[in-house]
Amino acid sequence: MTLHCRGQILDLSQPVVMGILNVTPDSFFDGGRYPAEDAVLKQVRKMISEGAGIIDVGGASTRPGAKEVSVQEELNRVIPVIKSIKNNFPEAILSIDTWRPAVAVAATEAGASMINDVSAGNLDPEMLETVAGLGVPYVLMHMLGSPETMQQKPHYEHIVNEVLDFFIQKLEILRHLGVRDILLDPGFGFGKTVEHNFQLLKNLHVFGRVLDLPVLAGVSRKSMICKVLQVSPANALNGTTALHMAALQQGARVLRVHDVKEAAEVIRLWEMMEKAP
């Protein structure tokens, strides 16, 4: 199982860590942490040394209730960062976390080789055609509504079936457009209650097995952990680690995380357990 990232092959035969790099002032955990280029490069160096296979750069917060920033502001945040990372770490595989076609295009021109779209093309109808034209891997994520509205009483009759149907419909469009390298992300916390999130986690294997595509799990320090354990995101690392092991056992091939070292250790332990007779 591989992804073709503009001349680089990302091997997903074993799980991979995607390190989160939010260059925003208002992301729920790491907003405002990297205000200068040297801080960004220091964090990227740390994540790569700890085992990150992908660095996911985001310039517009998608936390619940987040307000939109302008396209230009998002570009101003992410493009210099991507260029700087590629200049200093040319072998790094960079993902751009955006739902905007203009940002996706500019980011890939600057050095990104993957698009992580929380809206699956729903917030801009040109996104899927843009992805097809760029020829890079695409993270297809399920979200109910928009970041501003998604947590306003989300309701499903059967969440696993509904998310699966959503993926099937989107994949038909993407296949028709010629997009082949796709990661599935059920969108933990994006228009889901705590109970919905754990239903998805318990049945994560369904998506990979039915659709024969790799699954990305993004549970790091999210409210599904904080609300159950009654802790803040700053104190949710232990809960995150526990759910990372559960996600791997349910077939996740990519863990999207704030804490690379700890996630890489979980993968190593999971691998040892898988090898055990």
Steps between C-alpha positions, in 0.01 A plus 500: 500500500675816378429865423676686219606839634650689207800280442510351849337173599333484841484139613195423716573131543573606858321788674635852454491805727372831361629784716271803540650844437236768551627846409186662636435717806184314604529122452363317803832362626803646323370831369760778516792273589704563187496876430843514333686298238762368742226366730336324206824341384589392852165325535526336158851376578369355826205326335715348224759378749224341709360308205248711309450375146277794402481860623149647474508881472183693581434873484130522584355353818219247458427458871129504591363852463805625311449810287622507141816687408548652156672308223780753500555467875516122470748530215711747697520253786576175318695574181814647663496214752478231231779660296722527806441139602576369151816712481624361830354148484470420127407134563208585727154403375274798566123504510294819476196507728254712303158491338580778252615422144714815473691405816537140383649613168739753655607254769585225253694750289692592817584136582201323654419160352173407672166676561311453826148637452268498801201574275542226236431769240172610657616851592627573149363308201824551304718318754465145367580601142795699633633194682466295183693759304780515754547123505582474871359274774178623660374459855123464466339594831141485618358810667139585581437863406784749541744576784266780614193274517618140526454458875146640511308185594651255246260215425532168316273199467801269468827688491725222367270428206448868427871580499563193283232613253655847497839352410349281227331800337813716514723219376281456193561865412872481574546180297319659208740796520798263505606539864650173624712572808245557775501481879171470688446708814168451687542844655508444874349807666370654178125496549492211747414451864736314732288189451513536121879526514538179697260317270719601208818398682358161593403440136796669330594173331179510297614788280834351404365152439192599301667770292850347481668831583728612784336670797631802686409548868507851643414472869794687651401696814142539375185556702402133475789442740472817704128464574526136609807551719403854607837644403621787283668439163832573674440199727358264237819330382442180698146468362628574151757223527235252611276584205792483258550136594128437453512669158793284389320188616204613287717534191615864491804552276566867584483666841462881482655626822636789702749275683711307251735317737218347702302399191809340344552300819141376486560381145817315602314323783207416272743354246656278767157379603411427136818292460437295813407136431 
